[in-house]
């Protein structure tokens, strides 16, 4: 594995999950979600520093066991349900002592089936394309666009998001949290100027039919247009 001094991998792992407490250190088929994230990094051949952002001691201890950097505990205001990933990553960058990385990859442990092939493909994509600033993991939605609605918290105000027949619409996509990979030149406009691009799945194949891995079969290529 070639050492990547220009790349920083940030793993955000909050301790305060309400639906599944301490989920990031719970075992999934014998390995924690953090350990599975570490395996994907190794599988991708990314010899880059990994910075763990957490507010939990058990999570911090697991990160240190994996050889990650754990130089701080996340402050309370960044460990709430309302805290954004953007703010968490910016806080982590402020506490990174290794300089100003040219590229930042954010890997959420809650995507344990991502594997290393998609990470490697994302890195290679940015390396070979001058017009690409970022790669974001995406998944095709299971409903056609004509079945998408907005509704108020009180159940009122149902609003259809699209009009016309389903066959007149392309597939609907949404970020799946598998990977957020950005260069220093990217901004909010270029990141969301997206084009379809298929990345390999966990087993390295270009697509997946297993329902558990189908969501990991796609990504969107973000082009700076």
Secondary structure as GFF3:
##gff-version 3
##sequence-region A 1 225
A	DSSP	beta_strand	3	12	.	.	.	ID=ss1
A	DSSP	three_ten_helix	23	25	.	.	.	ID=ss2
A	DSSP	beta_strand	27	28	.	.	.	ID=ss3
A	DSSP	beta_strand	31	32	.	.	.	ID=ss4
A	DSSP	alpha_helix	33	43	.	.	.	ID=ss5
A	DSSP	beta_strand	47	53	.	.	.	ID=ss6
A	DSSP	alpha_helix	57	65	.	.	.	ID=ss7
A	DSSP	three_ten_helix	76	78	.	.	.	ID=ss8
A	DSSP	alpha_helix	85	94	.	.	.	ID=ss9
A	DSSP	beta_strand	103	106	.	.	.	ID=ss10
A	DSSP	alpha_helix	117	128	.	.	.	ID=ss11
A	DSSP	beta_strand	132	140	.	.	.	ID=ss12
A	DSSP	three_ten_helix	145	147	.	.	.	ID=ss13
A	DSSP	beta_strand	149	150	.	.	.	ID=ss14
A	DSSP	beta_strand	159	160	.	.	.	ID=ss15
A	DSSP	three_ten_helix	166	168	.	.	.	ID=ss16
A	DSSP	beta_strand	173	183	.	.	.	ID=ss17
A	DSSP	alpha_helix	188	191	.	.	.	ID=ss18
A	DSSP	beta_strand	194	197	.	.	.	ID=ss19
A	DSSP	alpha_helix	211	214	.	.	.	ID=ss20
A	DSSP	beta_strand	219	223	.	.	.	ID=ss21
###
